[in-house]
Amino acid sequence: MEIWLWILVVILICAILLLAVKIVLLQKSADEIREGLAHKFMTETNTLIDISSRDRHMRRLAADLNDQLRYLRSERLRYQQGNLEIRESITNISHDLRTPLTAIYGYLDLLKKSKSPEDTARYLHIIENRMDALKMLTEELFRYFTVSSSISDASYERVVLSSALEEILSAYYAALKKSRIEPKVTLPENKITCLLNKSALSRIFANIIGNAIKYSDGDLIITLSENGEITFSNHASKLNELQVMRLFDRFYTVETASNSTGLGLYIAKDLTEQMGGTIRADYANQVLCISLRFPHPDPETQ
């Protein structure tokens, strides 16, 4: 009986020792996690928490914390990038507003001193053009800040893409004709519908067509395919591949484009992505092609 008692005591002592060792190792792991977190928060390092313990629970805890560190790191980078973009945007806005205002004041001063009717008419014409550019800039800025907020899910409706294209082309008929652009439109026999915000879709189409009016050599081909992809293509010999790569950048303007704010295609991209779609620009053989695609197009038999 005493032997069994001693065996039980030995087993209990071993269990206590193992438990003590386990507790010490867990404490060590907890200290490693605590020190690791403190180090990650205090520095800009990209390393993650690493612990010496083999305990699956502690390693799972460290893995979960590493996931949160990755998320915090991405959010920090996004925040920093956002601050840079805001500062850059303010600088660009200030410059874009100051340029026409400076020209207006300069020509107003010349207008005061002018005694020639021809010079007066020319100065007034220039001032009017600068006022139009300023008006367009402020309108684009208003649209940008209006659409930068999220589109409400309640505002979505079933939109027939071909009908939306026909409506925007009718609205831009005069502007296209003035630029001597005769658009060629190819639509499928079946109606292609998507669940979209109709107002946002019209803004996207309008901004893309407005871009074509600025850069087109005189043509515009619009195609809606059976799979719901919409392409706007035109010859644009004044552009190059590097410029096309930046067309969707906020406030990016091409020097050859007159009265351009650099917001049109950025707004189109922002609205497209808000509705779950994709937009891209390709350039080959001096042809600019902007392609749009929205999720879950639904073909209907007419």
C-alpha positions as CSV (number, residue, x, y, z in Angstrom):
1,M,0.0,0.0,0.0
2,E,2.8,2.4,0.9
3,I,4.4,1.7,-2.5
4,W,1.3,2.7,-4.4
5,L,1.1,5.8,-2.2
6,W,4.7,6.7,-3.0
7,I,4.0,6.2,-6.7
8,L,1.0,8.5,-6.5
9,V,3.1,11.1,-4.7
10,V,5.8,10.9,-7.4
11,I,3.2,11.2,-10.1
12,L,1.6,14.2,-8.4
13,I,5.1,15.8,-8.0
14,C,5.9,15.2,-11.7
15,A,2.5,16.7,-12.7
16,I,3.1,19.7,-10.5
17,L,6.6,20.1,-12.0
18,L,5.3,19.8,-15.5
19,L,2.5,22.3,-14.8
20,A,5.0,24.7,-13.3
21,V,7.2,24.4,-16.4
22,K,4.1,24.9,-18.5
23,I,3.1,28.0,-16.6
24,V,6.7,29.4,-16.8
25,L,6.7,28.8,-20.6
26,L,3.3,30.4,-21.0
27,Q,4.5,33.4,-19.0
28,K,7.6,33.6,-21.1
29,S,5.4,33.5,-24.3
30,A,3.1,36.2,-22.9
31,D,6.1,38.4,-22.1
32,E,7.5,37.8,-25.6
33,I,4.1,38.8,-27.1
34,R,3.8,41.9,-24.9
35,E,7.4,43.0,-25.7
36,G,6.8,42.2,-29.4
37,L,3.6,44.3,-29.5
38,A,5.3,47.2,-27.7
39,H,8.2,47.1,-30.2
40,K,6.0,46.9,-33.2
41,F,3.9,49.9,-32.1
42,M,6.9,52.0,-31.2
43,T,8.8,51.4,-34.5
44,E,8.0,51.4,-38.2
45,T,9.3,47.8,-38.6
46,N,7.6,45.3,-40.9
47,T,8.5,42.3,-38.8
48,L,5.9,40.3,-37.0
49,I,5.6,38.7,-33.6
50,D,7.6,35.5,-33.1
51,I,7.6,33.4,-29.9
52,S,9.7,30.5,-28.8
53,S,6.8,28.5,-27.3
54,R,5.4,25.5,-29.1
55,D,2.1,25.7,-27.3
56,R,-0.6,25.8,-30.0
57,H,-2.8,28.1,-28.1
58,M,-0.1,30.7,-27.6
59,R,1.0,30.4,-31.2
60,R,-2.6,30.8,-32.4
61,L,-2.8,33.9,-30.2
62,A,0.4,35.2,-31.8
63,A,-0.9,34.4,-35.3
64,D,-4.1,36.3,-34.6
65,L,-2.2,39.3,-33.3
66,N,0.0,39.2,-36.4
67,D,-3.1,39.3,-38.5
68,Q,-4.2,42.4,-36.7
69,L,-0.7,43.9,-37.0
70,R,-0.9,43.4,-40.8
71,Y,-4.3,45.1,-40.9
72,L,-3.1,48.0,-38.8
73,R,0.0,48.4,-40.9
74,S,-2.1,48.5,-44.1
75,E,-4.5,51.0,-42.5
76,R,-1.6,53.1,-41.4
77,L,-0.1,53.1,-44.9
78,R,-3.6,54.0,-46.3
79,Y,-3.9,56.8,-43.9
80,Q,-0.4,58.2,-44.7
81,Q,-1.1,57.9,-48.4
82,G,-4.5,59.6,-47.9
83,N,-2.7,62.5,-46.1
84,L,-0.3,62.8,-49.0
85,E,-3.1,62.8,-51.5
86,I,-5.1,65.4,-49.6
87,R,-2.0,67.7,-49.5
88,E,-1.4,67.1,-53.1
89,S,-5.0,67.8,-54.0
90,I,-5.1,71.0,-52.0
91,T,-1.9,72.1,-53.8
92,N,-3.4,71.2,-57.2
93,I,-6.8,72.9,-56.4
94,S,-5.0,76.1,-55.3
95,H,-2.9,76.1,-58.4
96,D,-5.8,75.4,-60.7
97,L,-7.9,78.2,-59.1
98,R,-5.1,80.7,-59.0
99,T,-4.0,80.3,-62.7
100,P,-7.3,81.5,-64.3
101,L,-7.8,84.1,-61.6
102,T,-4.3,85.5,-62.1
103,A,-5.0,85.7,-65.9
104,I,-8.3,87.4,-65.3
105,Y,-6.8,90.1,-63.1
106,G,-4.0,90.6,-65.6
107,Y,-6.2,91.1,-68.6
108,L,-8.6,93.3,-66.5
109,D,-5.6,95.5,-65.8
110,L,-4.8,95.6,-69.5
111,L,-8.4,96.3,-70.3
112,K,-8.4,99.4,-68.1
113,K,-5.4,100.8,-70.0
114,S,-6.6,99.8,-73.4
115,K,-7.8,102.4,-75.9
116,S,-8.1,100.2,-78.9
117,P,-11.5,98.6,-79.6
118,E,-9.7,95.6,-81.1
119,D,-7.6,95.0,-78.0
120,T,-10.6,95.5,-75.8
121,A,-12.6,92.9,-77.6
122,R,-9.6,90.5,-77.5
123,Y,-9.1,91.0,-73.8
124,L,-12.8,90.5,-73.1
125,H,-12.7,87.3,-75.1
126,I,-9.7,86.0,-73.2
127,I,-11.3,86.9,-69.9
128,E,-14.5,85.1,-70.9
129,N,-12.5,82.0,-71.7
130,R,-10.7,82.1,-68.4
131,M,-14.1,82.6,-66.6
132,D,-15.5,79.6,-68.4
133,A,-12.4,77.5,-67.3
134,L,-12.9,78.7,-63.7
135,K,-16.6,77.8,-63.8
136,M,-15.9,74.4,-65.2
137,L,-13.3,73.7,-62.5
138,T,-15.6,74.7,-59.7
139,E,-18.4,72.5,-61.1
140,E,-16.0,69.6,-61.5
141,L,-14.8,70.1,-57.9
142,F,-18.4,70.2,-56.7
143,R,-19.2,66.9,-58.6
144,Y,-16.0,65.3,-57.2
145,F,-16.8,66.1,-53.6
146,T,-20.5,65.1,-54.2
147,V,-19.7,61.7,-55.6
148,S,-16.7,60.9,-53.3
149,S,-19.2,59.8,-50.7
150,S,-20.5,56.2,-50.9
151,I,-23.4,55.4,-53.2
152,S,-26.4,54.3,-51.1
153,D,-27.5,50.7,-51.8
154,A,-31.1,51.9,-51.8
155,S,-30.4,54.0,-54.9
156,Y,-29.7,50.9,-57.1
157,E,-32.1,49.9,-59.8
158,R,-32.1,47.7,-62.8
159,V,-30.6,49.7,-65.7
160,V,-30.6,48.7,-69.3
161,L,-27.1,49.6,-70.5
162,S,-28.1,50.2,-74.1
163,S,-30.8,52.7,-73.1
164,A,-28.4,54.5,-70.8
165,L,-25.9,54.8,-73.6
166,E,-28.5,56.1,-76.0
167,E,-29.6,58.7,-73.4
168,I,-26.1,60.1,-72.8
169,L,-25.3,60.2,-76.5
170,S,-28.5,62.2,-77.1
171,A,-27.4,64.6,-74.4
172,Y,-24.0,65.0,-75.9
173,Y,-25.1,65.1,-79.5
174,A,-24.5,68.9,-79.9
175,A,-21.0,68.7,-78.2
176,L,-20.0,65.8,-80.4
177,K,-21.3,67.5,-83.5
178,K,-19.4,70.7,-82.6
179,S,-16.2,68.6,-82.4
180,R,-17.0,66.9,-85.7
181,I,-17.3,63.5,-84.1
182,E,-19.8,61.1,-85.5
183,P,-20.0,58.2,-83.0
184,K,-20.5,54.7,-84.2
185,V,-22.5,52.6,-81.8
186,T,-22.8,48.8,-81.8
187,L,-25.4,47.3,-79.4
188,P,-26.4,43.6,-78.9
189,E,-29.9,42.4,-79.9
190,N,-30.7,41.4,-76.4
191,K,-31.0,43.9,-73.6
192,I,-28.2,43.8,-71.0
193,T,-29.3,45.0,-67.6
194,C,-27.3,45.5,-64.4
195,L,-28.3,46.6,-60.9
196,L,-26.7,50.0,-60.7
197,N,-27.1,53.6,-59.6
198,K,-28.5,55.2,-62.8
199,S,-27.3,58.7,-62.0
200,A,-23.8,57.5,-61.3
201,L,-23.8,55.4,-64.5
202,S,-24.8,58.5,-66.5
203,R,-22.0,60.5,-64.9
204,I,-19.5,57.8,-65.8
205,F,-20.6,57.7,-69.5
206,A,-20.7,61.5,-69.6
207,N,-17.1,61.8,-68.3
208,I,-15.8,59.2,-70.7
209,I,-17.5,60.9,-73.7
210,G,-16.2,64.2,-72.5
211,N,-12.7,62.8,-72.4
212,A,-13.2,61.5,-76.0
213,I,-14.2,65.0,-77.1
214,K,-11.0,66.4,-75.6
215,Y,-8.6,63.8,-77.1
216,S,-10.3,62.3,-80.2
217,D,-8.9,62.8,-83.6
218,G,-12.5,62.9,-84.9
219,D,-13.9,59.4,-84.3
220,L,-15.6,57.5,-81.5
221,I,-16.6,53.9,-81.5
222,I,-18.9,52.6,-78.7
223,T,-19.5,48.9,-78.3
224,L,-21.7,47.0,-75.9
225,S,-20.9,43.3,-76.0
226,E,-23.1,40.4,-75.1
227,N,-21.2,39.9,-71.9
228,G,-21.9,43.4,-70.7
229,E,-18.5,45.0,-71.4
230,I,-18.7,48.6,-72.7
231,T,-15.8,50.0,-74.8
232,F,-15.2,53.6,-75.9
233,S,-12.4,53.8,-78.5
234,N,-11.0,56.6,-80.6
235,H,-7.9,57.7,-82.3
236,A,-5.9,60.0,-80.0
237,S,-2.6,60.8,-81.7
238,K,-1.8,63.5,-79.1
239,L,-1.5,61.0,-76.3
240,N,1.2,58.5,-75.4
241,E,1.3,55.3,-73.3
242,L,2.7,57.1,-70.2
243,Q,-0.1,59.7,-70.3
244,V,-2.8,57.0,-70.8
245,M,-1.4,55.2,-67.7
246,R,-2.2,58.2,-65.6
247,L,-5.6,59.2,-67.1
248,F,-7.4,57.9,-64.0
249,D,-5.2,59.8,-61.5
250,R,-6.9,62.5,-59.5
251,F,-6.1,66.0,-60.9
252,Y,-3.9,64.6,-63.7
253,T,-4.2,66.7,-66.8
254,V,-2.6,66.3,-70.2
255,E,-1.1,69.5,-71.6
256,T,-2.8,69.1,-74.9
257,A,-6.2,69.0,-73.3
258,S,-7.7,72.5,-73.0
259,N,-9.8,73.5,-70.0
260,S,-9.2,70.2,-68.3
261,T,-9.5,69.7,-64.6
262,G,-8.1,66.2,-64.4
263,L,-11.2,65.0,-62.4
264,G,-13.4,63.5,-65.1
265,L,-11.9,60.1,-65.5
266,Y,-11.0,59.9,-61.8
267,I,-14.6,60.4,-60.9
268,A,-15.6,57.7,-63.5
269,K,-13.2,55.3,-62.0
270,D,-14.3,56.1,-58.4
271,L,-18.0,55.6,-59.3
272,T,-17.4,52.4,-61.3
273,E,-15.5,50.8,-58.4
274,Q,-18.1,51.9,-55.9
275,M,-20.7,49.9,-57.9
276,G,-18.4,46.9,-58.0
277,G,-17.3,47.4,-61.6
278,T,-13.9,47.7,-63.3
279,I,-12.5,50.3,-65.7
280,R,-9.3,50.4,-67.6
281,A,-7.6,52.3,-70.4
282,D,-5.5,50.8,-73.2
283,Y,-3.5,52.5,-75.8
284,A,-2.2,50.9,-79.0
285,N,-1.5,52.2,-82.5
286,Q,-2.6,55.7,-81.4
287,V,-6.0,54.3,-80.4
288,L,-7.3,55.0,-76.9
289,C,-9.7,52.4,-75.6
290,I,-11.6,52.7,-72.3
291,S,-13.4,49.6,-71.2
292,L,-16.1,49.3,-68.5
293,R,-17.6,46.2,-67.0
294,F,-20.1,45.9,-64.2
295,P,-20.9,42.8,-62.1
296,H,-23.6,40.3,-63.0
297,P,-24.9,41.6,-66.3
298,D,-28.3,40.0,-67.0
299,P,-29.3,39.5,-70.7
300,E,-33.0,39.7,-71.4
301,T,-34.8,38.5,-74.5
302,Q,-36.5,41.4,-76.3
